[in-house]
């Protein structure tokens, strides 16, 4: 402990964040368990049907098999014990371990959300920088109008329009799924089809996977691009008026140096914060896009689990999404220290 206190401020800061994250994970398990069990509806009826529910012996046996015959506090303790052993329970629908189901579906959502946030960061930061540097000129007005449209258009409506126009009418994009049906999935290494296809040298699958990924990723990224454009514009405009930027200009530094080392570096801290939250939202908000494009991700898995009251699966999805948010926040904290020296010295 003494070594930790005498160590780097950034290390102490990260250790505190990790300890807080552990407590938050416990809180996530408690919240997901309580909310799942407060959902109205009978999981017995949802899984067995009305005829089986009419037989008390069948109902009692089903509840005993799934641990629902015990008091809720005891159920929660057993749930925590299982989690500590890496067991998320068994899905009442697929009859497979929830961990195995999530290992199959989560990489698909990570691939889709990762592509969307990458496109969003590149385009959002570039557009926001252009709008700030051309303040109150034609490019600024055009980008502000387009960003307003991007924030206002519902994602599910845009997904339907994109699928109908580009696939059904123009036939210039692939259909649903992650790859063409005739190719099949690549050898599983990471679960990300584009990465696995590249690692195994299956470039035909790689091209097909990128083609299937492009349209849903662009649709999903539109809102985030618009959000980052507006936020980057505001952050850059604020930095442009600060003393250190004016001092750099007074020294006669080249424009690109001022933009890269003075403006962008100072503006990146709030931009990274928004990007981290946006990535978490993309992971947890892909349900409609995945349904429209038949993308076999965690969004569809969560929806089917919710409609059938598959309690272990619902709690597993809630835990995974919560942990993803915590990991993203931890990464953002590390990036703070890399970008802003005040965090390293504080």
VOPAGU-2260 file (C-alpha; in pm, 1 decimal, decimal comma):
REM VOPAGU-2260
SITE   aa  ch    i         X         Y         Z
SITE  UNK   A    0       0,0       0,0       0,0
SITE  UNK   A    1     286,4     240,5      82,2
SITE  UNK   A    2     442,7     170,1    -256,2
SITE  UNK   A    3     109,9     246,8    -419,9
SITE  UNK   A    4      82,7     578,2    -235,7
SITE  UNK   A    5     435,6     675,5    -342,2
SITE  UNK   A    6     378,1     564,2    -701,2
SITE  UNK   A    7     269,3     756,2   -1007,2
SITE  UNK   A    8     -49,1     965,1    -967,4
SITE  UNK   A    9    -183,8     806,0   -1285,6
SITE  UNK   A   10    -122,6     454,7   -1146,8
SITE  UNK   A   11    -297,4     544,3    -821,8
SITE  UNK   A   12    -584,1     691,0   -1019,9
SITE  UNK   A   13    -621,1     375,9   -1232,8
SITE  UNK   A   14    -602,3     144,9    -930,1
SITE  UNK   A   15    -883,0     339,3    -765,0
SITE  UNK   A   16   -1088,8     315,3   -1082,9
SITE  UNK   A   17   -1034,5     -60,9   -1101,8
SITE  UNK   A   18   -1141,2    -107,6    -739,7
SITE  UNK   A   19   -1451,1     102,7    -802,4
SITE  UNK   A   20   -1521,3    -102,3   -1115,9
SITE  UNK   A   21   -1520,0    -423,3    -909,7
SITE  UNK   A   22   -1784,1    -275,9    -678,2
SITE  UNK   A   23   -1985,0    -160,2    -978,3
SITE  UNK   A   24   -1978,1    -510,1   -1127,1
SITE  UNK   A   25   -2129,9    -639,7    -805,7
SITE  UNK   A   26   -2390,8    -363,3    -827,0
SITE  UNK   A   27   -2468,5    -462,3   -1186,4
SITE  UNK   A   28   -2531,5    -822,5   -1082,5
SITE  UNK   A   29   -2767,3    -705,9    -807,8
SITE  UNK   A   30   -2959,8    -462,5   -1030,6
SITE  UNK   A   31   -2997,2    -708,7   -1319,0
SITE  UNK   A   32   -3112,7    -983,7   -1082,8
SITE  UNK   A   33   -3370,7    -763,8    -907,7
SITE  UNK   A   34   -3506,7    -603,9   -1225,2
SITE  UNK   A   35   -3525,0    -936,7   -1406,8
SITE  UNK   A   36   -3729,3   -1090,7   -1129,0
SITE  UNK   A   37   -3957,8    -785,1   -1110,8
SITE  UNK   A   38   -4056,4    -817,6   -1476,5
SITE  UNK   A   39   -4428,8    -903,4   -1495,7
SITE  UNK   A   40   -4500,8   -1242,1   -1643,7
SITE  UNK   A   41   -4451,7   -1604,7   -1559,7
SITE  UNK   A   42   -4136,6   -1767,1   -1699,6
SITE  UNK   A   43   -4301,4   -2107,8   -1657,0
SITE  UNK   A   44   -4584,9   -2015,4   -1891,6
SITE  UNK   A   45   -4346,8   -1849,1   -2135,4
SITE  UNK   A   46   -4129,2   -2159,7   -2160,9
SITE  UNK   A   47   -4373,0   -2448,8   -2116,4
SITE  UNK   A   48   -4699,6   -2315,7   -2258,1
SITE  UNK   A   49   -5045,9   -2299,3   -2108,8
SITE  UNK   A   50   -5116,6   -2672,1   -2117,6
SITE  UNK   A   51   -4810,8   -2760,1   -1912,3
SITE  UNK   A   52   -4883,4   -2478,0   -1668,2
SITE  UNK   A   53   -5214,3   -2643,0   -1586,2
SITE  UNK   A   54   -5025,8   -2940,4   -1439,4
SITE  UNK   A   55   -4888,1   -2846,3   -1092,5
SITE  UNK   A   56   -4640,6   -3137,3   -1095,5
SITE  UNK   A   57   -4480,6   -3020,7   -1419,3
SITE  UNK   A   58   -4463,7   -2661,5   -1292,5
SITE  UNK   A   59   -4304,7   -2766,5    -963,3
SITE  UNK   A   60   -4049,1   -2985,8   -1140,2
SITE  UNK   A   61   -3957,2   -2706,6   -1385,2
SITE  UNK   A   62   -3913,0   -2452,7   -1106,6
SITE  UNK   A   63   -3696,6   -2695,6    -911,3
SITE  UNK   A   64   -3480,7   -2771,3   -1216,3
SITE  UNK   A   65   -3414,7   -2398,9   -1271,6
SITE  UNK   A   66   -3381,1   -2301,9    -904,9
SITE  UNK   A   67   -3695,6   -2087,5    -902,1
SITE  UNK   A   68   -3844,9   -2272,9    -607,0
SITE  UNK   A   69   -3603,4   -2107,4    -363,6
SITE  UNK   A   70   -3643,7   -1761,1    -199,7
SITE  UNK   A   71   -3502,9   -1469,5    -400,9
SITE  UNK   A   72   -3212,3   -1394,4    -161,7
SITE  UNK   A   73   -3100,5   -1756,4    -184,9
SITE  UNK   A   74   -3137,3   -1746,4    -563,7
SITE  UNK   A   75   -2915,3   -1437,5    -574,7
SITE  UNK   A   76   -2647,0   -1597,5    -356,3
SITE  UNK   A   77   -2643,9   -1903,7    -580,8
SITE  UNK   A   78   -2627,0   -1673,3    -882,9
SITE  UNK   A   79   -2320,1   -1496,1    -738,8
SITE  UNK   A   80   -2150,5   -1827,6    -660,8
SITE  UNK   A   81   -2204,8   -1939,3   -1019,7
SITE  UNK   A   82   -2066,6   -1610,2   -1155,3
SITE  UNK   A   83   -1752,1   -1644,4    -943,8
SITE  UNK   A   84   -1696,6   -1981,2   -1112,2
SITE  UNK   A   85   -1753,8   -1833,3   -1458,4
SITE  UNK   A   86   -2098,6   -1988,8   -1494,6
SITE  UNK   A   87   -2369,0   -1753,7   -1627,2
SITE  UNK   A   88   -2633,7   -2022,7   -1606,4
SITE  UNK   A   89   -2815,9   -2225,0   -1869,9
SITE  UNK   A   90   -3049,8   -2065,0   -2121,3
SITE  UNK   A   91   -3406,1   -2184,6   -2081,6
SITE  UNK   A   92   -3460,3   -2156,8   -2456,6
SITE  UNK   A   93   -3142,8   -2286,7   -2621,5
SITE  UNK   A   94   -3061,6   -2524,5   -2330,2
SITE  UNK   A   95   -2698,4   -2421,9   -2371,8
SITE  UNK   A   96   -2474,5   -2236,4   -2124,9
SITE  UNK   A   97   -2543,7   -1863,5   -2148,8
SITE  UNK   A   98   -2167,9   -1805,4   -2169,0
SITE  UNK   A   99   -2149,0   -2016,4   -2485,0
SITE  UNK   A  100   -2441,2   -1828,3   -2639,7
SITE  UNK   A  101   -2284,9   -1491,1   -2560,6
SITE  UNK   A  102   -1946,0   -1606,8   -2692,2
SITE  UNK   A  103   -2123,1   -1667,8   -3022,8
SITE  UNK   A  104   -2333,6   -1351,4   -3040,5
SITE  UNK   A  105   -2120,3   -1084,4   -2868,8
SITE  UNK   A  106   -1838,0   -1086,2   -3130,7
SITE  UNK   A  107   -2092,3   -1012,8   -3405,6
SITE  UNK   A  108   -2214,5    -705,7   -3217,6
SITE  UNK   A  109   -1858,3    -600,7   -3133,8
SITE  UNK   A  110   -1768,0    -619,5   -3502,0
SITE  UNK   A  111   -2069,3    -411,2   -3602,7
SITE  UNK   A  112   -2030,0    -154,4   -3323,4
SITE  UNK   A  113   -1652,2    -138,3   -3371,5
SITE  UNK   A  114   -1688,7     -61,1   -3741,8
SITE  UNK   A  115   -1957,2     198,1   -3664,3
SITE  UNK   A  116   -1752,4     379,9   -3398,3
SITE  UNK   A  117   -1441,3     377,2   -3620,3
SITE  UNK   A  118   -1630,7     541,6   -3905,1
SITE  UNK   A  119   -1794,9     779,7   -3659,0
SITE  UNK   A  120   -1465,4     890,2   -3502,8
SITE  UNK   A  121   -1292,2     952,5   -3835,0
SITE  UNK   A  122   -1578,6    1136,3   -4004,2
SITE  UNK   A  123   -1714,0    1306,9   -3692,0
SITE  UNK   A  124   -1378,3    1456,4   -3588,1
SITE  UNK   A  125   -1288,0    1560,6   -3944,8
SITE  UNK   A  126   -1628,1    1718,7   -4008,4
SITE  UNK   A  127   -1626,0    1892,9   -3670,3
SITE  UNK   A  128   -1276,9    2030,2   -3731,2
SITE  UNK   A  129   -1375,6    2159,5   -4075,1
SITE  UNK   A  130   -1689,5    2321,5   -3934,5
SITE  UNK   A  131   -1491,7    2491,9   -3656,4
SITE  UNK   A  132   -1217,6    2620,5   -3887,4
SITE  UNK   A  133   -1480,9    2747,7   -4136,1
SITE  UNK   A  134   -1705,7    2895,1   -3871,5
SITE  UNK   A  135   -2014,9    3075,6   -4009,2
SITE  UNK   A  136   -1912,4    2994,0   -4367,2
SITE  UNK   A  137   -2079,6    2763,0   -4617,9
SITE  UNK   A  138   -1903,9    2438,1   -4505,9
SITE  UNK   A  139   -1998,2    2512,9   -4144,2
SITE  UNK   A  140   -2364,2    2573,5   -4230,2
SITE  UNK   A  141   -2384,1    2260,7   -4446,6
SITE  UNK   A  142   -2221,6    2035,5   -4186,6
SITE  UNK   A  143   -2436,8    2175,5   -3906,3
SITE  UNK   A  144   -2750,5    2111,9   -4111,0
SITE  UNK   A  145   -2641,5    1756,6   -4197,2
SITE  UNK   A  146   -2553,8    1684,4   -3834,5
SITE  UNK   A  147   -2897,8    1805,9   -3727,5
SITE  UNK   A  148   -3054,2    1568,3   -3980,9
SITE  UNK   A  149   -2833,9    1283,4   -3857,4
SITE  UNK   A  150   -2940,0    1336,3   -3497,2
SITE  UNK   A  151   -3308,5    1369,3   -3588,9
SITE  UNK   A  152   -3353,6    1072,0   -3824,5
SITE  UNK   A  153   -3459,5     753,2   -3637,9
SITE  UNK   A  154   -3202,3     478,5   -3683,8
SITE  UNK   A  155   -3458,8     202,7   -3739,7
SITE  UNK   A  156   -3628,9     403,9   -4017,9
SITE  UNK   A  157   -3296,4     473,5   -4184,9
SITE  UNK   A  158   -3207,6     102,7   -4163,7
SITE  UNK   A  159   -3534,1       7,4   -4335,4
SITE  UNK   A  160   -3483,4     266,2   -4609,6
SITE  UNK   A  161   -3120,7     165,3   -4666,8
SITE  UNK   A  162   -3208,5    -204,2   -4686,2
SITE  UNK   A  163   -3499,3    -140,6   -4926,1
SITE  UNK   A  164   -3317,9     103,8   -5154,1
SITE  UNK   A  165   -2965,1     -36,2   -5173,5
SITE  UNK   A  166   -3043,0    -407,7   -5154,1
SITE  UNK   A  167   -3395,6    -459,0   -5283,3
SITE  UNK   A  168   -3424,6    -183,3   -5543,3
SITE  UNK   A  169   -3068,6    -107,9   -5660,2
SITE  UNK   A  170   -2912,3    -442,7   -5561,9
SITE  UNK   A  171   -2572,2    -284,5   -5499,6
SITE  UNK   A  172   -2525,6    -414,3   -5144,3
SITE  UNK   A  173   -2538,9    -770,2   -5008,0
SITE  UNK   A  174   -2844,9    -897,2   -4828,2
SITE  UNK   A  175   -2885,1    -996,1   -4466,7
SITE  UNK   A  176   -2642,9   -1190,7   -4250,2
SITE  UNK   A  177   -2267,4   -1159,1   -4202,1
SITE  UNK   A  178   -2143,1   -1338,1   -4517,8
SITE  UNK   A  179   -2287,0   -1483,7   -4836,1
SITE  UNK   A  180   -2467,5   -1814,4   -4766,9
SITE  UNK   A  181   -2247,7   -2009,3   -5008,3
SITE  UNK   A  182   -1923,8   -1916,1   -4831,8
SITE  UNK   A  183   -1995,4   -2001,1   -4472,0
SITE  UNK   A  184   -1818,8   -1867,5   -4165,6
SITE  UNK   A  185   -1437,6   -1855,1   -4147,7
SITE  UNK   A  186   -1242,6   -2058,2   -3896,1
SITE  UNK   A  187   -1326,5   -1907,7   -3558,7
SITE  UNK   A  188   -1033,5   -1735,8   -3386,8
SITE  UNK   A  189   -1174,1   -1408,9   -3252,7
SITE  UNK   A  190   -1537,3   -1443,0   -3362,3
SITE  UNK   A  191   -1498,2   -1134,6   -3583,5
SITE  UNK   A  192   -1553,8   -1255,7   -3938,6
SITE  UNK   A  193   -1339,5    -986,7   -4103,2
SITE  UNK   A  194   -1046,6   -1048,4   -3869,2
SITE  UNK   A  195   -1075,1   -1427,9   -3880,0
SITE  UNK   A  196   -1098,4   -1431,5   -4259,5
SITE  UNK   A  197    -787,0   -1212,9   -4287,4
SITE  UNK   A  198    -592,6   -1423,5   -4036,4
SITE  UNK   A  199    -675,0   -1746,7   -4219,9
SITE  UNK   A  200    -618,2   -1601,7   -4566,7
SITE  UNK   A  201    -981,8   -1645,9   -4677,7
SITE  UNK   A  202    -999,1   -1323,5   -4875,6
SITE  UNK   A  203   -1323,7   -1423,8   -5048,8
SITE  UNK   A  204   -1492,1   -1443,3   -4708,8
SITE  UNK   A  205   -1318,8   -1120,5   -4603,3
SITE  UNK   A  206   -1460,7    -928,2   -4901,3
SITE  UNK   A  207   -1806,2   -1073,1   -4841,5
SITE  UNK   A  208   -1792,8    -993,9   -4467,6
SITE  UNK   A  209   -1687,7    -633,4   -4532,8
SITE  UNK   A  210   -1968,9    -595,3   -4786,5
SITE  UNK   A  211   -2228,5    -724,6   -4541,7
SITE  UNK   A  212   -2083,7    -509,2   -4262,8
SITE  UNK   A  213   -2072,5    -182,1   -4455,0
SITE  UNK   A  214   -2441,8     -87,2   -4478,8
SITE  UNK   A  215   -2552,1    -165,5   -4118,4
SITE  UNK   A  216   -2235,1      -2,4   -3981,9
SITE  UNK   A  217   -2296,4     317,5   -4178,8
SITE  UNK   A  218   -2661,1     323,7   -4072,6
SITE  UNK   A  219   -2567,4     268,6   -3710,5
SITE  UNK   A  220   -2293,6     533,2   -3722,0
SITE  UNK   A  221   -2502,1     817,8   -3867,2
SITE  UNK   A  222   -2628,5     941,3   -3530,9
SITE  UNK   A  223   -2282,4     914,4   -3373,2
SITE  UNK   A  224   -2118,8    1096,6   -3666,3
SITE  UNK   A  225   -2366,6    1382,0   -3624,7
SITE  UNK   A  226   -2314,0    1388,8   -3247,6
SITE  UNK   A  227   -1933,5    1390,3   -3274,1
SITE  UNK   A  228   -1941,9    1654,5   -3548,9
SITE  UNK   A  229   -2135,0    1896,7   -3329,9
SITE  UNK   A  230   -1934,3    1814,2   -3017,7
SITE  UNK   A  231   -1597,4    1840,0   -3195,8
SITE  UNK   A  232   -1696,1    2173,6   -3345,5
SITE  UNK   A  233   -1783,6    2312,7   -3002,0
SITE  UNK   A  234   -1467,5    2171,0   -2840,0
SITE  UNK   A  235   -1236,5    2304,2   -3113,1
SITE  UNK   A  236   -1397,7    2649,4   -3109,2
SITE  UNK   A  237   -1346,3    2666,1   -2733,4
SITE  UNK   A  238    -978,7    2569,5   -2765,0
SITE  UNK   A  239    -914,1    2812,7   -3051,3
SITE  UNK   A  240    -986,6    3103,9   -2819,4
SITE  UNK   A  241    -748,3    2994,3   -2543,9
SITE  UNK   A  242    -419,2    3166,1   -2461,0
SITE  UNK   A  243    -182,7    2880,7   -2552,8
SITE  UNK   A  244    -322,3    2871,3   -2908,0
SITE  UNK   A  245    -277,2    3245,3   -2948,9
SITE  UNK   A  246      75,6    3210,5   -2809,1
SITE  UNK   A  247     152,2    2942,6   -3068,6
SITE  UNK   A  248      32,9    3169,8   -3345,6
SITE  UNK   A  249     237,8    3457,2   -3206,1
SITE  UNK   A  250     548,9    3236,2   -3217,4
SITE  UNK   A  251     488,9    3182,4   -3587,7
SITE  UNK   A  252     436,0    2807,7   -3560,9
SITE  UNK   A  253     300,9    2636,6   -3875,0
SITE  UNK   A  254     -76,0    2597,9   -3892,4
SITE  UNK   A  255     -59,6    2215,7   -3896,8
SITE  UNK   A  256     151,4    2212,7   -3578,9
SITE  UNK   A  257     -95,3    2438,5   -3399,7
SITE  UNK   A  258    -389,0    2224,6   -3510,1
SITE  UNK   A  259    -223,2    1892,7   -3419,1
SITE  UNK   A  260     -34,1    1976,7   -3100,6
SITE  UNK   A  261    -234,2    2264,7   -2957,1
SITE  UNK   A  262    -593,4    2244,3   -3077,4
SITE  UNK   A  263    -667,4    1875,7   -3134,5
SITE  UNK   A  264    -479,1    1752,3   -2829,0
SITE  UNK   A  265    -667,3    1988,9   -2600,1
SITE  UNK   A  266   -1003,0    1911,4   -2764,5
SITE  UNK   A  267    -954,7    1531,9   -2761,2
SITE  UNK   A  268   -1032,7    1485,1   -2390,9
SITE  UNK   A  269   -1404,6    1576,1   -2414,1
SITE  UNK   A  270   -1427,5    1409,9   -2757,4
SITE  UNK   A  271   -1295,7    1080,7   -2617,4
SITE  UNK   A  272   -1551,0    1099,1   -2336,5
SITE  UNK   A  273   -1838,0    1131,5   -2582,4
SITE  UNK   A  274   -1691,2     861,8   -2808,6
SITE  UNK   A  275   -1664,4     617,0   -2517,3
SITE  UNK   A  276   -2026,4     670,5   -2418,5
SITE  UNK   A  277   -2132,8     647,2   -2782,6
SITE  UNK   A  278   -1954,0     313,5   -2826,1
SITE  UNK   A  279   -2131,5     172,8   -2521,7
SITE  UNK   A  280   -2463,0     295,1   -2660,6
SITE  UNK   A  281   -2388,0     133,0   -2995,8
SITE  UNK   A  282   -2322,5    -201,3   -2827,2
SITE  UNK   A  283   -2645,7    -192,3   -2630,4
SITE  UNK   A  284   -2862,0     -24,6   -2893,6
SITE  UNK   A  285   -2815,1    -243,1   -3200,9
SITE  UNK   A  286   -3136,0    -444,0   -3154,4
SITE  UNK   A  287   -3339,7    -286,9   -3434,7
SITE  UNK   A  288   -3052,2    -264,7   -3682,8
SITE  UNK   A  289   -2957,2    -626,7   -3614,9
SITE  UNK   A  290   -3318,1    -734,7   -3663,5
SITE  UNK   A  291   -3356,7    -551,5   -3995,3
SITE  UNK   A  292   -3028,5    -681,1   -4138,8
SITE  UNK   A  293   -3064,2   -1027,0   -3973,5
SITE  UNK   A  294   -2733,2    -968,3   -3796,6
SITE  UNK   A  295   -2689,7   -1248,2   -3539,6
SITE  UNK   A  296   -2569,5   -1030,6   -3253,8
SITE  UNK   A  297   -2636,2    -984,8   -2885,2
SITE  UNK   A  298   -2923,1    -745,3   -2963,4
SITE  UNK   A  299   -3132,8   -1017,7   -3123,4
SITE  UNK   A  300   -3032,9   -1260,5   -2848,8
SITE  UNK   A  301   -3143,6   -1013,3   -2580,3
SITE  UNK   A  302   -3473,9    -946,9   -2758,5
SITE  UNK   A  303   -3559,6   -1315,9   -2792,7
SITE  UNK   A  304   -3458,5   -1378,0   -2431,9
SITE  UNK   A  305   -3680,3   -1093,3   -2310,5
SITE  UNK   A  306   -3985,5   -1207,3   -2508,7
SITE  UNK   A  307   -3954,6   -1562,1   -2369,8
SITE  UNK   A  308   -3861,8   -1453,7   -2014,8
SITE  UNK   A  309   -3533,9   -1645,2   -2035,1
SITE  UNK   A  310   -3408,9   -1514,6   -1700,1
SITE  UNK   A  311   -3048,0   -1649,3   -1707,6
SITE  UNK   A  312   -2997,0   -1514,4   -2059,2
SITE  UNK   A  313   -3141,1   -1173,2   -1967,1
SITE  UNK   A  314   -2913,0   -1144,6   -1664,0
SITE  UNK   A  315   -2615,8   -1259,7   -1871,9
SITE  UNK   A  316   -2676,9    -993,3   -2134,9
SITE  UNK   A  317   -2720,9    -724,8   -1868,4
SITE  UNK   A  318   -2396,0    -825,5   -1700,3
SITE  UNK   A  319   -2200,4    -828,1   -2028,4
SITE  UNK   A  320   -2331,3    -486,5   -2136,8
SITE  UNK   A  321   -2254,4    -340,5   -1793,7
SITE  UNK   A  322   -1901,3    -480,6   -1793,7
SITE  UNK   A  323   -1845,7    -343,3   -2144,8
SITE  UNK   A  324   -1940,3       5,1   -2022,8
SITE  UNK   A  325   -1697,4     -26,6   -1732,2
SITE  UNK   A  326   -1413,3    -142,9   -1957,8
SITE  UNK   A  327   -1478,5     143,9   -2199,5
SITE  UNK   A  328   -1471,5     395,4   -1914,3
SITE  UNK   A  329   -1143,9     245,7   -1790,4
SITE  UNK   A  330    -992,5     275,9   -2139,7
SITE  UNK   A  331   -1111,1     637,2   -2156,4
SITE  UNK   A  332    -940,4     705,2   -1820,5
SITE  UNK   A  333    -613,4     560,8   -1954,5
SITE  UNK   A  334    -640,1     776,6   -2266,8
SITE  UNK   A  335    -692,4    1081,6   -2044,5
SITE  UNK   A  336    -350,3    1019,4   -1893,5
SITE  UNK   A  337    -189,8     967,2   -2234,1
SITE  UNK   A  338    -334,2    1285,5   -2384,1
SITE  UNK   A  339    -352,7    1524,5   -2088,5
SITE  UNK   A  340     -33,1    1558,0   -1876,7
SITE  UNK   A  341    -236,2    1718,1   -1596,9
SITE  UNK   A  342    -392,5    1379,0   -1525,5
SITE  UNK   A  343     -49,2    1217,5   -1497,6
SITE  UNK   A  344      73,3    1482,8   -1252,9
SITE  UNK   A  345    -239,9    1536,3   -1046,9
